[in-house]
């Protein structure tokens, strides 16, 4: 039976584990996650994907390789942007311009909010348990976005680590993932 820990405990443990990865390990593991996404979900031309822009200093899953693959495959790419305290989705293109937000996160310069159905939303996870409950950075931007956006087919967490513990403090406003992709396995929760 899996141990159960709070989000804060898991956030501390998995932030440390992730920061212990070398830059080369992050790239290799990210490539495996991309391959697992392609094999499991088989994205096709004209589908829509919302994907986060990696924060390199936090050793997040390297998503530029995903974005490059999507552009080569003629898959429409959308990324998050914080606007008026809420996360929105903005379409990007190979020539899109970016800037560092006041939160220190890379965002598109354009603020044109997307209003399309999203086939996939790829979500950063510090941790995700065996029920699809996710631990992020604790700001709630993704939970609010996933709840309010409405037109999302599949919500997929991307993480380097397997779900070994369950989260004890899951709240009503927490939006679970439909799937989790790790370098070694894909987990389906619905």
C-alpha positions in Angstrom: 0.0 0.0 0.0 1.3 3.5 -0.9 2.3 5.9 1.8 0.2 9.1 2.0 1.8 12.5 2.3 0.6 16.1 2.2 1.2 18.3 -0.9 3.7 20.3 1.0 5.7 17.2 2.0 5.6 15.9 -1.6 6.5 19.3 -3.0 9.6 19.4 -0.9 10.7 15.8 -1.6 10.1 16.0 -5.4 11.5 19.5 -5.9 14.8 18.2 -4.3 14.7 15.0 -6.4 14.2 17.0 -9.6 16.9 19.5 -8.7 19.3 16.6 -8.2 19.0 15.7 -11.9 21.7 16.9 -14.2 20.9 19.0 -17.3 21.7 15.9 -19.5 19.4 13.7 -17.4 16.6 16.2 -17.8 17.0 16.2 -21.6 17.2 12.4 -21.9 14.2 11.8 -19.6 12.2 14.6 -21.4 12.9 12.8 -24.7 11.5 9.6 -23.3 8.4 11.4 -22.0 7.9 12.9 -25.5 8.2 9.4 -27.1 5.7 8.0 -24.6 3.3 10.8 -25.4 3.6 10.1 -29.2 3.2 6.4 -28.8 0.3 6.6 -26.4 -1.7 9.5 -27.8 -0.7 9.6 -31.5 -1.3 13.3 -32.1 -2.2 14.2 -35.7 -2.1 17.3 -37.9 -4.4 20.2 -36.9 -4.9 18.9 -33.3 -4.5 21.5 -30.6 -2.1 21.2 -27.7 -1.6 23.6 -24.7 1.9 23.0 -23.3 3.9 24.9 -20.6 7.1 26.6 -21.4 9.8 24.9 -19.3 11.5 26.8 -16.5 15.1 25.5 -17.0 16.4 26.6 -13.6 13.7 24.4 -11.9 14.6 21.4 -14.0 11.1 21.0 -15.5 10.4 18.6 -18.3 12.1 20.2 -21.3 9.1 21.1 -23.5 10.9 22.8 -26.4 11.4 19.4 -27.9 7.6 18.8 -27.7 6.9 22.2 -29.3 9.4 21.6 -32.1 7.8 18.2 -32.8 4.3 19.8 -32.8 5.4 22.5 -35.3 7.0 19.9 -37.6 3.8 17.8 -37.4 1.5 20.8 -38.1 -0.1 20.5 -34.7 -1.4 23.9 -33.3 0.5 25.0 -30.2 -0.8 27.0 -27.3 1.0 28.1 -24.2 0.0 29.6 -20.8 0.2 33.2 -20.0 -0.8 34.9 -16.7 -3.1 37.9 -17.4 -5.0 39.8 -14.7 -4.1 37.1 -12.2 -5.5 34.2 -14.3 -3.9 31.8 -16.6 -5.0 32.0 -20.3 -4.0 30.0 -23.3 -2.2 31.8 -26.2 -1.4 30.3 -29.6 2.2 30.5 -30.7 4.0 30.0 -34.0 7.6 29.3 -34.9 8.3 33.1 -35.2 6.4 34.1 -32.0 8.1 36.6 -29.7 8.5 35.9 -25.9 9.2 38.0 -22.8 9.9 37.2 -19.1 6.8 37.9 -17.0 6.8 39.6 -13.6 6.7 36.1 -12.1 10.0 35.3 -13.9 8.4 32.9 -16.4 8.8 33.0 -20.2 5.5 34.0 -21.9 4.4 34.9 -25.4 4.4 38.7 -26.0 1.0 38.3 -27.6 -1.9 38.4 -25.2 -4.6 37.1 -27.6 -6.6 34.6 -25.5 -7.4 31.3 -27.3 -11.0 30.2 -27.7 -10.6 26.8 -29.3 -11.2 23.3 -28.0 -7.9 21.8 -26.8 -7.2 18.2 -27.6 -4.4 18.0 -25.1 -3.3 20.1 -22.1 0.1 19.1 -21.0 0.6 20.1 -17.4 3.8 20.4 -15.3 3.8 18.3 -12.2 6.2 18.3 -9.3 4.3 15.1 -8.4 1.2 13.2 -9.4 -0.3 10.3 -7.4 -1.9 7.1 -8.6 -5.3 8.8 -8.8 -4.2 11.6 -11.0 -4.0 14.2 -8.2 -1.3 16.7 -9.0 1.2 18.7 -6.9 2.3 21.9 -8.6 3.9 25.0 -7.2 0.9 25.8 -5.0 -0.5 28.9 -6.8 -3.6 27.2 -8.2 -3.2 28.7 -11.7 -3.7 25.3 -13.5 -6.6 24.1 -11.4 -8.4 27.4 -12.1 -7.6 27.2 -15.8 -8.6 23.6 -16.2 -11.9 24.2 -14.4 -12.8 27.4 -16.3 -11.5 26.7 -19.8 -14.1 23.9 -20.3 -13.1 22.7 -23.8 -10.4 20.3 -23.0 -10.3 16.7 -24.3 -7.4 15.2 -22.2 -5.4 16.6 -19.3 -2.0 15.0 -19.1 0.6 15.5 -16.4 4.3 15.3 -17.3 6.7 14.2 -14.6 10.0 12.4 -14.2 8.9 10.3 -11.3 6.4 7.4 -10.7 3.4 7.8 -8.4 4.7 6.2 -5.2 2.7 8.1 -2.5 -0.8 9.3 -2.4 -1.7 12.9 -1.6 -3.6 13.3 1.7 -4.9 16.8 1.2 -6.8 16.8 -2.0 -9.4 19.6 -2.2 -12.6 20.1 -4.1 -11.1 22.7 -6.4 -8.1 20.4 -7.3 -8.5 19.1 -10.9 -7.1 15.6 -11.4 -5.2 14.6 -14.5 -6.7 12.1 -17.0 -3.2 10.7 -17.6 0.4 10.9 -16.4 3.4 10.4 -18.6 6.8 9.5 -17.1 9.9 8.4 -18.8 9.1 4.7 -18.1 5.3 4.5 -18.2 2.0 6.1 -19.1 -0.7 6.0 -16.4 -4.4 6.5 -17.4 -6.8 7.7 -14.7 -10.1 7.8 -16.5 
